[in-house]
Amino acid sequence: MAVSSTMRTDQDEQTAAKATWIVAKSMEFAVGQVPLKDYTSTMKQNLAALLANSPKELAGLASGDSLDASPPGYDLSGLVTDTQFETVLYRVIDDENAADTLVTTMLQYHHNQIDEKMPMSADPKTTLLGQYQSAAQTMGYLDGIAELRAGNNRLDTIDVTDIRTVLRAQAYVDAANYGLLKDTTIEAAATGNNGGPFSFYTEADGQPTITAPDPITPDAAHEYISWQRQVNDSTMDSIDNAMVNTNAGYDQGQAAKITK
């Protein structure tokens, strides 16, 4: 099931269509034939992989789109309903490994979208901010559903505060490498760490470069936040404002159509 779902992006259209059909039938079975009490950790993790291999649909639902809309806008439209998709998500997200799979995969999906769209963008700053708004909304959506699943007075599996910090750090790196930050901001990366460079600052052939580990961890992200606090850069400020979209995503997750 999880392995088959990886073939949804196969170059062969027939193979991709078959994989999408298998994903749809797997979701239908998981919702209609398996009661919540019978979901094992292994099943949750396999279904999380299946969901993670449907990133367009997940991001679309987070943004307020619907798989049920006409005309259909997603490959799973007409095969899976919003309720089926969100019910599977709701039923698996209380498993920490499943939640980690979803967060990691969706962060990578959104960053791939940035890498794809930025080189051709006529307005790079607007494009970058829009993509990070979408990423923040998806993360908020996952948090909203995770909290819905956990219920009152229980910790859920999504730490949206850490995720926001990671998104901010990654966005600063992208903004720097696409030439969207002030020269003084880059200079601060070279001198702002007690007179020396931050660990993420390097030079190649005399050109400053802002690097990042892959993936950026919450602990590593804090160094980039320290850099941001030393400067006055409108692009960084706009990035921080884009993180508010986690709230819109959270509301979308809280309103998810689910069958308990």
C-alpha positions in Angstrom: 0.0 0.0 0.0 2.6 2.6 1.1 5.1 1.4 -1.5 2.4 1.6 -4.3 1.6 5.1 -3.3 5.2 6.3 -4.2 4.4 5.5 -7.8 1.7 8.2 -8.0 4.4 10.5 -9.6 5.7 7.9 -12.0 6.4 9.2 -15.5 4.2 6.5 -17.0 0.7 7.9 -16.8 -0.9 4.5 -16.6 1.3 3.4 -13.7 0.6 6.7 -11.9 -3.1 6.3 -12.4 -3.1 2.8 -11.0 -1.1 3.9 -8.0 -3.6 6.7 -7.4 -6.5 4.2 -7.6 -4.8 2.0 -5.1 -4.3 5.0 -2.7 -8.0 5.8 -3.1 -9.1 2.2 -2.4 -6.8 2.0 0.6 -8.3 5.1 2.1 -11.8 3.9 1.4 -11.0 0.6 3.1 -9.3 2.2 6.1 -12.2 4.5 6.8 -15.1 2.1 5.9 -13.9 -1.3 7.0 -11.4 -0.7 9.9 -12.8 0.8 13.2 -10.5 3.3 14.9 -9.8 0.9 17.8 -8.2 -1.6 15.4 -5.6 0.8 14.0 -2.2 -0.5 15.0 1.0 1.6 15.1 2.2 -0.1 11.9 -1.1 0.6 10.1 -1.0 4.2 11.2 2.6 4.6 9.9 1.8 2.9 6.6 -1.3 5.1 6.1 0.8 8.2 7.0 3.2 7.3 4.2 0.3 7.0 1.9 -1.0 10.4 2.9 2.5 11.8 2.5 2.6 10.6 -1.0 -0.5 12.7 -1.7 1.1 16.0 -0.8 -0.9 18.1 -3.3 -4.2 16.9 -1.9 -3.0 17.4 1.7 -1.8 21.0 1.0 -4.9 21.7 -1.0 -7.2 20.7 1.9 -5.0 22.8 4.2 -5.6 25.8 2.0 -9.4 25.4 2.0 -9.7 23.5 -1.3 -11.9 20.5 -1.6 -11.4 17.1 -3.3 -15.2 17.1 -3.8 -15.2 20.3 -5.9 -16.4 20.4 -9.5 -14.6 20.5 -11.8 -12.1 18.2 -10.1 -8.8 19.8 -9.2 -6.8 16.9 -7.9 -5.9 13.4 -9.0 -7.8 11.9 -6.1 -10.9 14.0 -6.8 -13.8 11.8 -7.5 -12.0 8.8 -6.0 -11.7 10.0 -2.4 -13.9 12.5 -0.5 -12.7 15.2 1.8 -14.2 13.2 4.7 -12.3 10.0 3.8 -9.0 11.8 3.4 -9.3 13.8 6.6 -10.6 10.9 8.5 -7.5 8.8 7.7 -5.3 11.8 8.6 -7.2 12.2 11.9 -6.9 8.5 12.8 -3.2 8.2 12.2 -1.8 11.6 13.5 -1.7 10.6 17.1 1.2 8.2 16.3 4.5 10.1 16.7 6.2 8.4 13.9 3.2 8.9 11.6 3.1 12.6 12.5 6.9 13.0 11.9 6.5 11.4 8.5 3.7 13.9 7.6 5.6 16.9 8.9 8.9 16.0 7.3 7.4 15.1 3.9 5.2 18.2 3.7 8.0 20.5 4.6 10.1 18.9 1.8 7.1 19.2 -0.6 6.7 22.9 0.0 10.5 23.5 -0.3 10.5 21.6 -3.6 7.7 23.9 -4.7 9.9 26.9 -3.8 12.9 25.4 -5.8 10.6 24.9 -8.8 8.9 28.3 -8.8 11.6 30.7 -7.7 14.0 30.5 -10.7 11.2 31.5 -13.1 9.5 34.1 -10.9 9.1 37.6 -12.1 8.6 38.7 -8.5 10.8 36.5 -6.3 9.9 38.1 -3.0 6.2 37.7 -3.5 6.7 34.2 -4.7 8.9 33.2 -1.8 6.4 34.7 0.7 3.5 33.1 -0.9 5.1 29.7 -0.8 6.1 30.0 2.9 2.5 31.2 3.7 1.3 27.9 2.1 3.9 25.9 4.0 2.8 27.6 7.3 -0.8 26.9 6.5 -0.2 23.2 5.9 1.7 22.9 9.2 -1.1 24.7 11.1 -3.6 22.3 9.5 -1.7 19.3 10.7 -1.5 20.9 14.2 -5.2 21.6 14.2 -6.1 18.0 13.3 -3.5 16.6 15.8 -5.1 18.7 18.6 -8.5 17.5 17.5 -7.3 13.9 17.8 -5.6 14.4 21.1 -8.7 16.0 22.8 -8.7 18.4 25.7 -5.8 18.6 28.2 -3.5 16.3 26.2 -0.4 17.1 24.3 -0.6 16.4 20.6 2.1 15.1 18.2 2.7 18.4 16.3 4.9 21.1 17.9 3.9 24.0 15.7 6.1 26.5 17.6 9.2 24.5 16.7 7.9 24.1 13.1 7.4 27.8 12.8 11.0 28.4 13.9 12.3 26.0 11.4 10.2 27.6 8.6 11.5 31.0 9.5 15.1 29.9 9.5 14.7 28.1 6.1 13.0 31.1 4.6 15.8 33.4 5.7 18.3 31.1 4.0 16.3 31.0 0.8 15.8 34.8 0.9 19.6 35.2 1.3 20.4 32.8 -1.5 17.9 34.4 -3.9 19.4 37.9 -3.2 16.4 39.2 -1.3 18.1 40.4 1.8 20.0 43.7 2.4 23.7 43.8 2.2 23.9 44.9 5.8 21.9 41.7 6.8 24.5 39.5 5.0 27.3 41.5 6.7 25.6 40.8 10.1 25.8 37.1 9.3 29.6 37.5 9.0 30.2 39.6 12.1 27.2 39.3 14.4 28.3 36.3 16.4 30.4 38.0 19.0 32.4 39.8 16.2 32.7 36.7 14.1 30.6 34.8 11.6 27.6 32.6 12.5 28.2 29.0 11.8 26.0 29.1 8.7 28.0 31.9 7.0 30.7 30.9 4.5 32.5 32.5 1.5 33.2 30.9 -1.8 35.5 32.8 -4.2 34.9 35.9 -2.0 31.1 35.6 -2.3 29.1 35.3 0.9 26.9 32.3 1.2 24.2 31.4 3.8 24.1 27.6 4.3 21.7 25.3 6.1 21.8 21.7 7.4 19.4 19.3 5.8 17.0 19.2 7.6 17.2 22.2 9.8 16.4 21.2 13.4 14.6 23.5 15.8 17.9 23.8 17.8 19.9 24.8 14.7 17.1 27.2 13.6 17.6 29.3 16.7 21.0 30.6 15.4 19.2 32.0 12.4 16.7 33.7 14.7 19.6 35.3 16.6 20.9 36.7 13.3 17.4 38.1 12.4 17.2 39.9 15.7 20.3 41.9 15.0 19.1 43.4 11.8 16.3 45.5 10.4 15.3 43.8 7.2 11.9 44.1 5.6 12.0 40.8 3.9 12.8 39.0 7.1 9.9 40.9 8.7 7.6 39.8 5.9 8.7 36.2 6.4 7.8 36.4 10.1 4.4 37.8 9.2 3.8 34.9 6.8 4.0 32.5 9.7 0.7 33.8 10.9 -0.8 31.5 8.3 -0.3 28.6 10.7 -3.4 30.1 12.5 -5.5 29.8 9.3 -4.3 26.3 8.8 -5.1 25.4 12.4 -8.7 26.6 12.0 -9.0 24.5 8.8 -7.7 21.5 10.7 -10.1 22.0 13.5 -13.0 22.1 11.0 -11.9 18.9 9.3 -14.6 16.6 8.1 -14.0 13.4 10.0 -15.7 10.1 10.9 -14.5 9.1 14.3 
